Amino acid sequence: MCIYAHYTCIRIEESVAVLLVDVKDANKVVRVNITVAQSDLEAIDLAAAAAGMKRSAFLVQAGLGHSV
């Protein structure tokens, strides 16, 4: 027997209940495309390099308000 409720499946087999929950992957990495002035991109790349970070990591950390 399987009971569905909000992406949850409860299966009962031989006195053992198994609960399966569909969890969204909040940390899934996605590709984005942005438009930025070339001079700004160069400044971002210099700052990222100075911080020892790749451009993407630098932009994420700066965008989240973390010190970079």
N, C-alpha and C positions, 0 to 999 in steps of 0.2 A: 504494500500500500504506500502511496506517496501523496502527501498533502502539499499543495503549492500555495504560498502566500508571499508576495513581494520578493520574488526571486529566491525563496527559501524552500528547500525540499526536505521534508522529514520522512525518512524511510524507516519502517519498523520490520526487522527481519529476525526471527528467532529470538525474541526478547532483547534485541539490541537496537537502540535507536541511533541513527546516523543523521546528523544535521549538516546540510550543505548550504552555504550562503554565498551568493554572487557579490563579490566585493569589487567596487570600482578601483582601478589602479590609479591612485592619485599621483603617483610618481612616474607615470608613463611619459617618456620623452617624445616630444613632437617637434617637427620642423616648422619654422615660421619664416616668412619673407617680409622684410621691412624696407622702407625707403628712408635713406639718410644722406645728408650732404657728405661728399667725399672728404672734406676737411674734418667733419665731425667723426667720421669713421676712422680716419687716421689718428685723431686724438684718442678715440676709444681704444684702438689697437695699441697705441703707445702706453696708455694707462694700464691696459690689461697685461702687457708684457712686463711693465714695471712691477705689477703685483704678482707676477709669476703665474698668470691665469690665461686661459684661452678666452677669446672674445665672448663666446656664448656664456661661459661661467661668469665672466665679469659683468655682462649685461644683466644676467639674472640676479646676481648678488646686489648690484647697484639698484636695480629696479625694485628689489624687496626691501631696500633701505639698510642693507648690511654694509658695514665698512669694508672697503676694498682697497 
